[in-house]
Amino acid sequence: MAATFFGEVVKAPCRAGTEDEEEDDEGRKETPEDREVRRQLARKREVRLLRRQTKTSLEVSLLEKYPCSKFIIAIGNNAVAFLSSFVTSSGVWEEVGCAKLWNEWCRTTDTAHLSPTEAFCVFYHLKSNPSVLLCQCSCYVAEDQQYQWLEKVFGSCPRKNLQITVLTCRHVTDYKTSESTSSLHPPFLKALKTQNFKEPPCCSLLEQPNIVHDLPAAVLSYCQVWKIPAILYLCYTDVMKLDLITVEAFKPVLSSRSLKGLVKNIPQSTEVLKKLVTTNEIQSNIYT
């Protein structure tokens, strides 16, 4: 046993017995059954973009099929609820595709009428202005599926003349600061942008050494590499389930260039949000 300078007690490394184990691993050859299981699992974990009405796959990437100048992506229940209440309820949006995926944490649904408790990833464009595209993704996209998702959505050579806005949440315990945690009042909003995003953000920027995770990080990294203007609005909250106060923490984003003009009646949208949260609470209640 040994103690690190952090004070934790750890086992000292020992190679006794490991060489024999390594030789056993090397001697164990992959069987045809192993390869078939691996192929089936890889096929099952494949990300597919479909037209949900016809169940047919898109032949090209989503942005090749539906070019846009604004792409708004909501990831997670609270971000999805924000777009549902304040954006999609204010205009006529047409579904243009959905992502079908399976992993250890979720399986997307095929139903036409989605509820807040179901896992889904659906894409819409605004009928009055098809250059505005929107994604509502309440499902978890695993690490090995993120590149597939990006490839199926953006394609191999994405357009440069578009702007991307990503909305998501993390638990406040992931937020790193030198200040006392008692001074934090969740939910609160932070922003992280790519180098080519030139507009002023709607909140303060995310400080180092904080990092972003999962699909939001993959989207932002992709945009940075391809020099696409993109900004991530990250809401730190102490309630990760669908929560009225957490959803309303995204309201400053309504003044951004991407969302300005998409929301027509904020009081009415707030009422839509309250009904959505109430419906979710009823569906989530194990006693009803």
Sequence and secondary structure as in RCSB ss.txt:
>XXXX:A:sequence
MAATFFGEVVKAPCRAGTEDEEEDDEGRKETPEDREVRRQLARKREVRLLRRQTKTSLEVSLLEKYPCSKFIIAI
GNNAVAFLSSFVTSSGVWEEVGCAKLWNEWCRTTDTAHLSPTEAFCVFYHLKSNPSVLLCQCSCYVAEDQQYQWL
EKVFGSCPRKNLQITVLTCRHVTDYKTSESTSSLHPPFLKALKTQNFKEPPCCSLLEQPNIVHDLPAAVLSYCQV
WKIPAILYLCYTDVMKLDLITVEAFKPVLSSRSLKGLVKNIPQSTEVLKKLVTTNEIQSNIYT
>XXXX:A:secstr
 EE TTS EE     TTHHHHHHHHHH    HHHHHHHHHHHHHT  EEEETTTTEE SS HHHHS  SEEEEEE
SHHHHHHHHHHTGGGS EEEEEEEE B SS B    SS  TTS  EEEEEETTEEEEEEEEE S   HHHHHHHH
HHHH SS  SS EEEEEEEEEGGG   SS GGG  SSEEEEEE TT  S  SS B  TT    HHHHHHHHHHHH
TT  EEEEEEEES  SS HHHHHTTGGGGGSTTTTTT S HHHHHHHHHHHHHHHHHHH TT 
